[in-house]
Amino acid sequence: MHGHSSFIFSLAVLPNNDIVSGGEDRALKIWSGNNNSIELTSFSNMLFVSKKLIFLLCFIDGNCKQTIMLPNTVWCVAAMENGDIVTATSDAVARIWTKDPQRSADELKLAEYDAKLAAVAIPRYPPPS
């Protein structure tokens, strides 16, 4: 997995010190944090602060653990105490991302989300044969 393809608008630090980023490329990325790093939570609401951003990124080992695509630009990410992630996107929707199956969306909501993603997906050229 690779980094963002455009501007990063928001960062947050999860309770396990992993770092979440979101940006113009419509991607939410979860990065492995360095367990030996200093306290990172003070940087969790940072936007457009280049010197601090460079400082923070020094503590990321560069391993993108997961990428979640969203239908619109990710303006803000926030980490909840339970490890869930909240995103706010340019379609005026806040979404909560969880690993807990009991708090997961039902099949209908997941299908609606997949349809939104498909509607904004860029087709591959040439199409697969």
C-alpha positions in Angstrom: 0.0 0.0 0.0 1.2 3.5 -0.7 0.7 7.0 0.7 -1.9 9.5 -0.3 -2.0 10.7 -3.9 -2.9 14.3 -3.0 -3.2 16.7 0.0 -3.6 15.3 3.5 -6.2 17.4 5.3 -6.4 15.6 8.7 -4.6 13.3 11.0 -5.6 11.6 14.2 -3.9 9.2 16.6 -5.7 6.0 17.6 -5.4 4.6 21.2 -2.9 2.0 20.0 -0.7 4.8 18.6 -1.6 4.0 14.9 -2.1 7.1 12.9 -5.1 7.8 10.7 -4.9 10.2 7.7 -7.5 11.5 5.4 -7.4 13.8 2.4 -8.3 15.1 -1.0 -7.8 11.7 -2.7 -10.9 10.4 -0.8 -8.8 7.9 1.1 -8.7 7.1 4.8 -5.4 5.4 5.6 -4.3 3.7 8.8 -0.6 3.7 9.5 1.5 1.7 11.9 2.6 4.0 14.7 6.0 3.6 16.4 5.4 2.2 19.8 8.6 3.9 21.0 7.5 7.4 20.0 6.8 10.3 22.2 3.2 11.1 23.2 1.5 11.8 19.8 -2.0 12.7 21.0 -1.2 16.4 21.1 -0.9 16.4 17.3 -4.2 14.6 16.7 -6.1 17.7 15.5 -3.4 19.1 13.3 -4.3 20.7 10.0 -1.9 22.3 7.6 0.9 22.6 10.1 3.9 21.6 8.0 6.7 21.7 10.6 4.7 19.7 13.1 3.5 17.4 10.3 7.0 16.6 9.3 7.9 16.0 13.0 4.9 13.7 13.4 5.6 11.7 10.2 9.1 10.9 11.5 7.4 8.6 14.1 5.5 6.6 11.4 7.2 3.5 10.2 5.8 4.0 6.7 3.6 0.9 6.9 0.1 1.6 5.6 -2.0 -1.1 7.3 -5.3 -0.3 5.6 -6.9 2.0 3.0 -10.6 2.7 3.0 -11.9 4.6 0.0 -14.7 7.2 0.5 -17.0 8.7 -2.1 -15.8 12.3 -1.4 -12.8 14.3 -0.1 -12.0 13.5 3.6 -11.9 16.8 5.4 -11.5 15.5 8.9 -10.7 12.3 10.8 -11.0 11.8 14.5 -10.1 8.9 16.8 -12.5 7.7 19.4 -11.4 6.1 22.7 -12.7 2.7 21.7 -10.6 2.7 18.5 -13.4 3.7 16.1 -12.6 6.3 13.5 -14.9 9.2 12.5 -14.6 10.8 9.1 -16.2 14.0 7.8 -16.4 14.3 4.1 -17.3 16.9 1.5 -20.6 15.2 0.9 -21.7 16.6 4.3 -21.7 13.1 5.9 -20.0 11.9 9.0 -19.2 8.2 9.1 -18.0 6.0 11.9 -15.6 3.2 11.0 -15.5 0.2 13.5 -14.0 -3.2 13.7 -16.8 -4.3 16.1 -19.3 -6.4 14.1 -22.0 -5.5 16.6 -21.8 -1.8 15.7 -21.3 -2.5 12.0 -23.8 -1.2 9.4 -26.5 -3.6 8.1 -26.3 -5.2 4.7 -28.6 -2.6 3.1 -26.4 0.3 4.3 -23.3 -1.5 3.2 -24.8 -2.0 -0.3 -25.8 1.6 -0.5 -22.2 2.6 0.4 -20.8 0.3 -2.2 -23.1 1.9 -4.8 -21.8 5.4 -3.9 -18.2 4.2 -4.3 -19.0 2.6 -7.6 -20.6 5.8 -8.9 -17.4 7.8 -8.3 -14.9 5.1 -9.2 -12.5 5.9 -12.1 -12.7 3.0 -14.6 -9.5 1.2 -15.6 -8.3 1.6 -19.2 -8.0 -0.5 -21.1 -10.9 -2.5 -19.6 -10.0 -6.0 -18.4 -10.6 -8.6 -21.1 
